[in-house]
Amino acid sequence: MKMRKRKEILWSVGFILFGFVLAFILGEVCLRVIYPNNIKLYKPDPVLGWKQIPNARGWISSPGEYRTWVEINSKGLRDKEYDYRSRYGVFRILVLGDSFAQAVQVPLEEAFHSILEQRLNSSKKPFNFEVINAGVGGYNTELELLLLKEEGFRYQPNIVLLTFLLANDTLDNYKDTTYGNIPRTRFKLENGRLVEVPVLRKFAETDSQNVNFKSKYFNSALIGQFVGRLKALPIVAKAAGWIMKPLPPRMNEIYKPVYTPETEAAWALTEALIVEMEMEVRNHGAKLIVLIWPDNVQFDDVWWARRVAAYPAMANYDRDKGERVMTEILNRNGISFISLTPILRKATEERLGKLFFPVDQHPTAKAHAIVGEAIYQYLQRSDILFRQ
């Protein structure tokens, strides 16, 4: 009798486990079919570490957030086809940046650089405008400077628009940061001078595979989405902060009231990189404009409160400090810039729509529309278009 009872229990447990496994497999299959990630986007590069693969195409998705068809052109840009040589009567703007400029989360025509091009060409200016997107996911200012020298100037731009993400780029420019195991450190400061650091190893195909789109949670879309959405819940963030009192992630260093020597050094290197880029751009007869793009916690009070709840040590942090330091650097060196913080903060206060994806953390089409319009209005107010 006991043996029979035990078998019944084992069969019941087995059926329950089988049901869970079957449900997980079906959920995983459904997510991968409805929200596919089937593009191989990157290849190894001996100088930059990785580049986008020319003519690559496929889907990039975040379940419940976006599903985007992405095409890379024949020159390795996430954009339309452009010849290297400009034409008479054409005014070119070259966009540099990381994944915020790459903008694979939205259709190409809804990305801020496409919107800017459309707005400029409808403005009855005596030019035909081309806004060329050279953004690559995971790049820092160092790699963007190298890309500009290696490839960007071939497009003969009149303006170079550097997209600078405050929460990432400052610290990503310093001290052996990696992306998918690929080192991004290419420069260092020696006696105040910018010195290029030699690459000590060759990059392999396995390196570029590490930066292609896949979930880090056992390569499972279902687990990745579950963990991402769980972390986005305010109650989970608050509970984690209360129970574990974890240290804030490195990206929050720019908000500290007093910087560590490492953060000060990161800012010094960042300034040197941008000054070097401005000099290179000027020597090519063009104009550099820096687009300061804030982290969502800088313009959204709700998300700042969630960040502080998750990391109580941030209670006395100053979310505007990084912005002030960056604008001081640019003003000190006479470099033009556009700050998106007040623009996105106003849009948030006016509830104009969701500006970033809660799990993916990248800008939505609404945010891209606001940014594209902001750049257009800046160019309209200035005389840059007529001085080039």
DRENFI-989288 format. One record per residue (C-alpha): residue in one letter; x negated, y, z. Coordinates in steps of 0.001 Angstrom, whole numbers, plus 500000, padded with zeros to 6 digits. Layout:
# residues N
("A", (X, Y, Z)) ...
This chain:
# residues 388
("M", (500000, 500000, 500000)) ("K", (497196, 502394, 500934)) ("M", (495297, 501469, 497764)) ("R", (498377, 502225, 495654)) ("K", (498847, 505572, 497407)) ("R", (495210, 506437, 496822)) ("K", (495506, 505637, 493107)) ("E", (498604, 507809, 492823)) ("I", (496727, 510706, 494426)) ("L", (493749, 510209, 492122)) ("W", (496033, 510076, 489078)) ("S", (497773, 513261, 490224)) ("V", (494479, 515068, 490770)) ("G", (493232, 513814, 487396)) ("F", (496348, 515074, 485604)) ("I", (496024, 518467, 487301)) ("L", (492346, 518753, 486337)) ("F", (493158, 517628, 482809)) ("G", (495848, 520313, 482632)) ("F", (493406, 522981, 483780)) ("V", (490758, 521883, 481273)) ("L", (493311, 521689, 478448)) ("A", (494689, 525147, 479315)) ("F", (491138, 526560, 479441)) ("I", (490253, 525071, 476043)) ("L", (493487, 526331, 474474)) ("G", (492957, 529778, 476018)) ("E", (489368, 529891, 474764)) ("V", (490412, 528834, 471247)) ("C", (493265, 531364, 471140)) ("L", (491004, 534209, 472286)) ("R", (488357, 533335, 469709)) ("V", (490951, 533139, 466920)) ("I", (492879, 536300, 467840)) ("Y", (489826, 538290, 468991)) ("P", (486870, 536885, 467024)) ("N", (483218, 537858, 467445)) ("N", (481680, 536286, 464374)) ("I", (479222, 538851, 463076)) ("K", (475461, 538407, 463250)) ("L", (474548, 542064, 463481)) ("Y", (470812, 542212, 464201)) ("K", (467499, 540914, 462890)) ("P", (463931, 541202, 464291)) ("D", (461880, 544260, 463352)) ("P", (458112, 544553, 463954)) ("V", (458313, 548216, 465006)) ("L", (461741, 548744, 466550)) ("G", (462342, 545251, 467945)) ("W", (465671, 544837, 466173)) ("K", (467588, 546407, 463303)) ("Q", (471034, 545945, 461855)) ("I", (471169, 543384, 459052)) ("P", (471898, 544984, 455667)) ("N", (475307, 543942, 454244)) ("A", (476293, 542111, 457453)) ("R", (480052, 541960, 458013)) ("G", (482470, 540387, 460430)) ("W", (484703, 540904, 463452)) ("I", (483792, 542391, 466828)) ("S", (486440, 542190, 469565)) ("S", (487250, 542693, 473208)) ("P", (490504, 540812, 474003)) ("G", (493382, 543148, 474742)) ("E", (491232, 546195, 473894)) ("Y", (490121, 546196, 470261)) ("R", (489534, 544029, 467205)) ("T", (487318, 545740, 464621)) ("W", (486119, 544693, 461190)) ("V", (482507, 545890, 460932)) ("E", (480451, 546292, 457766)) ("I", (476785, 547263, 457576)) ("N", (475711, 548961, 454362)) ("S", (472821, 547924, 452117)) ("K", (470351, 550075, 454062)) ("G", (471288, 548662, 457476)) ("L", (473592, 551443, 458672)) ("R", (477105, 551088, 460053)) ("D", (478441, 553528, 457480)) ("K", (479333, 554043, 453848)) ("E", (476648, 553811, 451198)) ("Y", (474375, 556855, 450958)) ("D", (471373, 557397, 448688)) ("Y", (468154, 558395, 450397)) ("R", (467767, 561452, 448184)) ("S", (470206, 564251, 448839)) ("R", (471812, 566160, 445971)) ("Y", (472183, 569839, 445157)) ("G", (475064, 571355, 447117)) ("V", (475095, 568560, 449710)) ("F", (474622, 569338, 453422)) ("R", (473574, 566310, 455465)) ("I", (473910, 565538, 459172)) ("L", (472066, 562461, 460433)) ("V", (473463, 560918, 463631)) ("L", (471093, 559059, 465973)) ("G", (472186, 557165, 469076)) ("D", (472994, 553858, 470727)) ("S", (476260, 551897, 470736)) ("F", (478305, 555083, 471336)) ("A", (477155, 556353, 467924)) ("Q", (477266, 552893, 466351)) ("A", (480947, 552827, 467401)) ("V", (481823, 549243, 466484)) ("Q", (484775, 549418, 468910)) ("V", (486794, 551519, 466434)) ("P", (487328, 551370, 462656)) ("L", (484680, 553303, 460723)) ("E", (487128, 555982, 459612)) ("E", (488071, 556655, 463271)) ("A", (484490, 557081, 464543)) ("F", (483477, 560621, 465502)) ("H", (480922, 560979, 462696)) ("S", (483527, 560022, 460082)) ("I", (486036, 562468, 461583)) ("L", (483375, 565189, 461573)) ("E", (482638, 564549, 457888)) ("Q", (486347, 564701, 457023)) ("R", (486850, 567944, 458944)) ("L", (483796, 569624, 457416)) ("N", (484798, 568683, 453881)) ("S", (488266, 570148, 454413)) ("S", (486882, 573452, 455745)) ("K", (486306, 575171, 452352)) ("K", (482608, 575653, 453025)) ("P", (480345, 575969, 449947)) ("F", (478872, 572497, 450541)) ("N", (479756, 568865, 450224)) ("F", (479079, 567407, 453673)) ("E", (477693, 563946, 454402)) ("V", (477480, 562749, 458012)) ("I", (475277, 559651, 458084)) ("N", (475503, 557283, 461042)) ("A", (472162, 555752, 462089)) ("G", (473351, 554648, 465554)) ("V", (472167, 551215, 466722)) ("G", (473426, 549388, 469804)) ("G", (470906, 549243, 472651)) ("Y", (468522, 551887, 471314)) ("N", (467021, 554476, 473646)) ("T", (465518, 557869, 472753)) ("E", (462139, 556240, 472104)) ("L", (463514, 553866, 469472)) ("E", (465669, 556632, 467987)) ("L", (462534, 558783, 467543)) ("L", (460753, 555914, 465800)) ("L", (463799, 555214, 463617)) ("L", (463925, 558886, 462650)) ("K", (460283, 558840, 461579)) ("E", (460485, 555472, 459821)) ("E", (463843, 555774, 458095)) ("G", (465856, 558836, 459101)) ("F", (463880, 561529, 457304)) ("R", (464262, 559616, 454040)) ("Y", (467867, 560855, 453981)) ("Q", (466633, 564493, 453922)) ("P", (468994, 565689, 456681)) ("N", (469746, 569370, 457319)) ("I", (470814, 568596, 460901)) ("V", (469796, 565719, 463149)) ("L", (472440, 565053, 465811)) ("L", (470966, 563090, 468720)) ("T", (473635, 561337, 470782)) ("F", (472292, 561229, 474333)) ("L", (474141, 559077, 476854)) ("L", (473320, 560496, 480290)) ("A", (474005, 557320, 482271)) ("N", (471719, 555138, 480141)) ("D", (469127, 556971, 478120)) ("T", (467132, 558791, 480811)) ("L", (466198, 555623, 482717)) ("D", (466162, 553416, 479601)) ("N", (463319, 555596, 478301)) ("Y", (461119, 554654, 481228)) ("K", (459317, 551701, 482736)) ("D", (459567, 548602, 480571)) ("T", (463322, 548418, 480108)) ("T", (464516, 545586, 477874)) ("Y", (467568, 544824, 475772)) ("G", (468254, 541150, 475182)) ("N", (464674, 540402, 476352)) ("I", (463216, 542843, 473781)) ("P", (461026, 545598, 475326)) ("R", (462149, 549137, 474549)) ("T", (459190, 551025, 476014)) ("R", (457265, 552616, 473150)) ("F", (455829, 555783, 474732)) ("K", (454240, 557006, 477941)) ("L", (452967, 560328, 479256)) ("E", (449205, 560756, 479704)) ("N", (448125, 564134, 481092)) ("G", (451359, 565646, 479842)) ("R", (450929, 564262, 476321)) ("L", (453241, 561734, 474670)) ("V", (451283, 558590, 473760)) ("E", (452677, 555657, 471797)) ("V", (452432, 552277, 473542)) ("P", (451371, 549389, 471274)) ("V", (453741, 546445, 470947)) ("L", (451960, 543503, 472556)) ("R", (453885, 540666, 470946)) ("K", (455710, 539794, 467777)) ("F", (459484, 539706, 467828)) ("A", (461158, 536426, 466974)) ("E", (464564, 535458, 465622)) ("T", (465568, 534319, 469111)) ("D", (465039, 537887, 470356)) ("S", (467550, 539316, 467901)) ("Q", (470013, 536564, 468821)) ("N", (469962, 537843, 472402)) ("V", (471315, 541248, 471370)) ("N", (474032, 539933, 469046)) ("F", (477570, 540041, 470398)) ("K", (478409, 537185, 472732)) ("S", (479620, 536708, 476284)) ("K", (476962, 536365, 478958)) ("Y", (479259, 534081, 480972)) ("F", (478284, 530676, 479502)) ("N", (479180, 532217, 476116)) ("S", (482849, 531934, 477091)) ("A", (485235, 534648, 475880)) ("L", (487832, 533611, 478456)) ("I", (485493, 533746, 481458)) ("G", (483949, 536982, 480222)) ("Q", (487346, 538649, 479944)) ("F", (488500, 537327, 483303)) ("V", (485385, 538613, 485087)) ("G", (485493, 541953, 483235)) ("R", (489131, 542602, 484074)) ("L", (488641, 541460, 487658)) ("K", (485775, 543917, 488122)) ("A", (487905, 546711, 486621)) ("L", (490595, 546299, 489319)) ("P", (490319, 549079, 491947)) ("I", (491134, 546731, 494841)) ("V", (488317, 544358, 493828)) ("A", (485792, 547195, 493594)) ("K", (486868, 548557, 496970)) ("A", (486759, 545124, 498641)) ("A", (483307, 544383, 497207)) ("G", (482004, 547714, 498439)) ("W", (483471, 547216, 501915)) ("I", (482296, 543607, 502332)) ("M", (478900, 543578, 500617)) ("K", (477927, 547280, 500679)) ("P", (475831, 546721, 497536)) ("L", (473215, 549182, 496303)) ("P", (474369, 551264, 493312)) ("P", (473137, 550021, 489904)) ("R", (470069, 551716, 488486)) ("M", (472097, 553814, 486039)) ("N", (473505, 555818, 488978)) ("E", (470054, 557143, 489919)) ("I", (470696, 560323, 487901)) ("Y", (473452, 561301, 490378)) ("K", (471250, 561079, 493487)) ("P", (470925, 564326, 495456)) ("V", (467141, 563771, 495705)) ("Y", (465365, 561929, 492908)) ("T", (462772, 559230, 493446)) ("P", (459329, 559703, 491795)) ("E", (460378, 557104, 489204)) ("T", (463492, 559068, 488223)) ("E", (461490, 562299, 488050)) ("A", (459005, 560531, 485768)) ("A", (461878, 559235, 483615)) ("W", (463180, 562791, 483161)) ("A", (459659, 564050, 482309)) ("L", (459246, 561357, 479644)) ("T", (462742, 562052, 478282)) ("E", (461923, 565760, 477962)) ("A", (458697, 564978, 476119)) ("L", (460530, 562638, 473721)) ("I", (463198, 565207, 472877)) ("V", (460625, 567983, 472443)) ("E", (458648, 565696, 470124)) ("M", (461794, 564921, 468160)) ("E", (462658, 568622, 467885)) ("M", (459175, 569382, 466542)) ("E", (459389, 566560, 463980)) ("V", (462844, 567713, 462862)) ("R", (461710, 571342, 462578)) ("N", (458631, 570316, 460575)) ("H", (460984, 568633, 458107)) ("G", (462960, 571858, 457701)) ("A", (465974, 570648, 459687)) ("K", (467733, 571488, 462963)) ("L", (468060, 569252, 466040)) ("I", (471274, 569305, 468064)) ("V", (471654, 567112, 471165)) ("L", (475116, 565724, 471871)) ("I", (475305, 565112, 475646)) ("W", (477763, 562248, 476159)) ("P", (478749, 561609, 479806)) ("D", (479527, 558339, 481539)) ("N", (483264, 557934, 482234)) ("V", (482777, 558578, 485963)) ("Q", (481483, 562069, 485153)) ("F", (484754, 563248, 483628)) ("D", (487351, 560935, 485196)) ("D", (488076, 561489, 488921)) ("V", (489823, 558130, 489286)) ("W", (486854, 556186, 487969)) ("W", (484411, 558207, 490062)) ("A", (486459, 557309, 493143)) ("R", (486342, 553634, 492106)) ("R", (482562, 553790, 491657)) ("V", (482126, 555312, 495124)) ("A", (484488, 552712, 496617)) ("A", (482428, 549927, 495029)) ("Y", (479141, 551488, 496155)) ("P", (479668, 553410, 499433)) ("A", (476065, 554653, 499301)) ("M", (477195, 556966, 496475)) ("A", (479475, 558988, 498774)) ("N", (477014, 561896, 498769)) ("Y", (475934, 561569, 495129)) ("D", (476444, 564479, 492731)) ("R", (478028, 563334, 489463)) ("D", (477115, 566607, 487698)) ("K", (473428, 566559, 488608)) ("G", (472222, 564656, 485532)) ("E", (474119, 567069, 483287)) ("R", (472495, 570077, 484984)) ("V", (469006, 568607, 484656)) ("M", (469550, 567813, 480983)) ("T", (470904, 571260, 480108)) ("E", (467969, 572870, 481964)) ("I", (465549, 570805, 479864)) ("L", (467248, 571773, 476608)) ("N", (467566, 575453, 477505)) ("R", (463922, 575556, 478632)) ("N", (462808, 574261, 475237)) ("G", (465256, 576258, 473134)) ("I", (467059, 573162, 471827)) ("S", (470704, 573430, 470787)) ("F", (473183, 571088, 472456)) ("I", (476856, 570233, 472834)) ("S", (478058, 569084, 476260)) ("L", (481064, 566765, 476091)) ("T", (481617, 566643, 479863)) ("P", (483945, 569672, 480157)) ("I", (485745, 568679, 476957)) ("L", (486427, 565097, 478075)) ("R", (487221, 566246, 481622)) ("K", (489866, 568618, 480255)) ("A", (491298, 565868, 478033)) ("T", (491515, 563570, 481077)) ("E", (493242, 566227, 483192)) ("E", (495735, 566893, 480377)) ("R", (496339, 563138, 480001)) ("L", (495750, 563181, 476263)) ("G", (495328, 559395, 476208)) ("K", (492955, 556611, 477194)) ("L", (489397, 557751, 476468)) ("F", (487468, 554531, 477110)) ("F", (488111, 550813, 477227)) ("P", (488197, 549681, 480900)) ("V", (486367, 546379, 480297)) ("D", (484130, 547239, 477352)) ("Q", (483446, 550771, 478713)) ("H", (483016, 552317, 475251)) ("P", (485012, 555249, 473821)) ("T", (488425, 554699, 472277)) ("A", (489605, 556130, 468968)) ("K", (491189, 558978, 470950)) ("A", (487833, 559901, 472484)) ("H", (486138, 559719, 469076)) ("A", (488771, 562076, 467654)) ("I", (488151, 564570, 470474)) ("V", (484363, 564341, 470056)) ("G", (484482, 564707, 466269)) ("E", (486672, 567799, 466626)) ("A", (484391, 569244, 469348)) ("I", (481312, 568964, 467110)) ("Y", (483233, 570506, 464218)) ("Q", (484351, 573460, 466345)) ("Y", (480776, 573969, 467606)) ("L", (479429, 574081, 464052)) ("Q", (482208, 576446, 463009)) ("R", (481405, 578861, 465846)) ("S", (477655, 578825, 465188)) ("D", (475827, 580028, 462087)) ("I", (473829, 576797, 461766)) ("L", (475604, 575735, 458576)) ("F", (474628, 578966, 456868)) ("R", (471028, 579118, 458098)) ("Q", (470062, 575705, 456732)) 
